[in-house]
């Protein structure tokens, strides 16, 4: 197991302020056969100078800005490891992440086992632990419960790659795991919190942006994976996305929210088929947000 090589791929776009911590966590891995590749996706901040501080220990590659999926695909062509780990530049790995996930992967003699995923520990603007369930393919059809930061077989990653098309590329990890499931591959949960997930304003903004588009994103996913879903599963997946959108918008009904944001909420809500009561409440919130308490509904 010591000789099994692993590539840690760190895509970075203007996250130089966090990059050093991600690199340090990668270099601190207890697994010996390791390479760390920083993929600079056309950053305009100090990403290059941060990476330069690790010259000789980290491979650094700069490309014009091409988006996350394309950057990961480029990194996969550069990787020399039998397995790879996609580590976001604002997150960190526990020191035993690679050694423990490799051991879990090697413990199962099955060519269809493609990845090992773990629990996460939130830090930064929020603290807590995830409770991700064991892998069940049908559970993926409604929502993603597997983090992007998993140990993945490099041959499988190169075979399927990450989708660069609009909407689908907003959730490249979710689409990737669906693609693997659709082709008979599966994952294994290592039920330990071995990834530190940083919660901050940029990461929350990215999540909120995806929430507004999640119905459109789900419909794009369903078009791509049409043969993987039954008609009933397609309806359930859209309904689940609509419900998540509705819940997130209801939670946004705060007194100090600006008018433009409230208007955006109303427009987004209408795509979720909210029903007359919620539609009316959202219209009232647009015009008179002061009548809604901080924890309304």
N, C-alpha and C positions, 0 to 999 in steps of 0.2 A: 504493500500500500504506500510505503514511503516514496517509491519511484513513480507513482502515478502523478503526472503533471497536471496542474490546474492553472488556468489563466483567469485573472481577475480583471474585468473590463470596467473602466470607470468613464462613462460618457460625461462630458462637462460642457455646459454652455453658461458662461457668466456666473459660475458658482465658485470662483477662485477663493472667496472668503471661507468656504467650507472644505475645499478640496484637500487641504493638508491633513485634516482629521480623517478623511476617507482613505487617503494614501497610507497614513500611519497605521490605521486599523488593518489594511491589507498586508502591509509589511510585517505586522505583529503576529501573523498567522503561525500556528505551531506546525503546520504541514510544510515540509521542507521543499518539495518540488513545485515551485511557484513562480509565476511571472505576473507582473502588474503592468497593465497598459492603460494609459490615460489618453482618451480620445477627445481632443479639443474641437468642438463643433463650431468653429468660427467665433470664439469668444472675443469680446472687446475689453474685458477686464484684465486682472492679473493672473489668469489661469496659467499662462505659459511660464511666468516667472516662478509661480508656486511649484509647478512641475519640475522646473529646472533645478530647484533646490534638492531634488531627489535623483539627479542625474547619475547614471550608473546602476541605480536600483529599480528604476521605473522606465518603461518605454513610453515615449511621448510622441503622439501623432496629431498634427493639426490639419484640418480640412476646412474649406469654405462651409458656411452654415448650410446644412442639408437636412436637418431634422433628426430626431432621436432614432427612428427606425433605421434610416440609411446609415447613421453613424454606427449603430450596433452591428449592422451587416458588414460594414467596412472592418470593424474590430474583429469580427468572427473570421475574416480572411487572414488577419494578422496573427490570430491566436495560435499558439503551438501546443496548448494543453489538451489532454484527452477530455477534460471537463472545463467548463467556464462558469464564471459567476458575474452577473450584471449587478454592479454596485453603483447606485446613484451617488453623485459627487457630494451630496449633502447628508449622506447616511454613513453608518459605520458597521463593521463586522466585529462580533465577539471573537477573541483570539482563537477559539476552537471551532469556528464555523466550518472552515474547509476540511479539517481533519475529521470532524464528526459527520459531516454530510458525505464525504468520500467513503467513510467506513459504512455508513448506512446504505449507500449505493452498492458497495461491493458485497454487502451481506445478502443481496438478492440476485440470484443467478437467472435473470430473465432479460432477453434482448429488447423487450418492450418497455422496461423501466427506463424512463428518459430523464427524470429530474427528481431532486429531493428538495423540499421546502421546509421552513421552520416557522416558529412563532416570532413575533417582533416585540421589541420594547420601545414605546414612544418616549421621546424626550424633547426638551425645548419648551414650546408653548403649551404642551400637553404631556401628561405622563400616564402610563398604563401599559398593559400587556394585551396582545391579541389572543384570541381563542379560535384559531383557524381549525376547521374540521379535517378529518382524514379525507383523502382523495376519493371522490365519487364523480364520475364523468357527468352524469345527468345534473348534478348540483351546479356544475359550471354553466349550465344553459340559461339560468336566470341572472347570475352575477358572478364576478370573479372573487374568489376567496383565497387565491394563491398570490403571494407577493412576487414582484419581478425579481427580487434578489433570491434566486435559488441556485443550486448546483445543477447544471444541465450538461448533458453529453454534447460535446462539440460537433460530432458528426451529425447529430439530429438537428442542432441549431443551423448548421450550414445547409442541410437538406431543405429545411422549411423557411428559414430566415424570418425577418420581421416585416410586416406589410407596411409599405410606404404610402398607400393611397389615403386620400382625405377621409376623415371621420374614423376609419378603422385604425389609422396610425395614432389617433388620440389615446387609444388603449392597446398599445402594441403587445404588452404582456398577456392581457386577456385573450386577444385574438390568437396569439402564439399557443397558449395552453389549449384553447379550443381546437386549433389545427392539429395539435398532437393527439388530443383525445379522438378527434374525427378519424385519425389515421391509426388508431389502435394503441397508441402509446399512453403511458400513465405516469403519475408521480407518487412519491412516498412522503408522508409527513413525518418529520423528526420533531417531536413535540417538546421543543426547548426554545426559549427566546434568545436566538443567536444573531439577530439583526437589530441594530439600533436605528429607528426611523425618526428623523428629525421633523418635528412639526413647527413650521414657521410661516410667516405671511405669504411667501412665494409659493410654498407647497400647498397651503390652504387655498390660495387663489387659483392654482392649477386644478385642484379638486372641485372647487365651486364652478369653474368654467366648464368642466366635464359634466357636472350635474345639470347645468342648463341644457347641454346638448345630449344628455344621455339617451333620450328617446330616439333622436336621430342616429346616434352612434349605435344603439341596439338594432335599429332597423337596417343599418349598413352591415352589421355583423350577421344578421339573419339572411341578408341577401347573399353574402359570401358563403355562409355555412348552411345553405338552404336544405341540403340533403341530410344534415346532421340532426335537424329538428323535425318533429312531427307538427302538424297544423296546430294541435292543442298546445304544444310546447312553445311555438312561435307566439301564440296569443298570450300565453302566460308570461313569456319573457318581456313582451311589450308592456303588459299590464304592470309587471314588477318595476320596470323602468319608470313608468308613469307614476307609480306610487312613491318611488324614491324621490322623484322630482317634486311631487306634491308635498311630501313631508319636509323636504329641505326648504321649500318656499314658505311653508307655514312657520317654520322655525326662524325664518328671516323677518317675520313681522315685528320689528323692533321700532320703538318710537323715533329714534334718531336717524333712521335710514333715509338717505337722500331721495328726492323725487325721481330722478332718472333710474336709480336702482329699483325703486318701487314699481316704476313703469315696466322695467325689464322683467321683474318678477311676474307681473300680470300677463305680459305677452307669453312668457315661458309657461305659465300655469295653463293657459288656454290649450297648449299642446298635450296636456296631461288628462284631458277629459275629466275635469274636477267635479262636475256636478254643479247644480244651480247654487247650492248653499255656499260652497267654497269659492265659486266664481264671484258671487255677490260679496262675500267677505273680503276677497282680494281687491275688488273694486272700491269698497269702503276704505280699505287700508291705503290704497293709492291716494284717495282724497283727504282722508282724516286719520293719519297714522297715530295721532295722540290718543285716540280712543282704545288703542290696543296696548295692553300691558306688556311689560318686558317678557313675560312668560305666557303670552296669550295662547289659549288652547293647549 
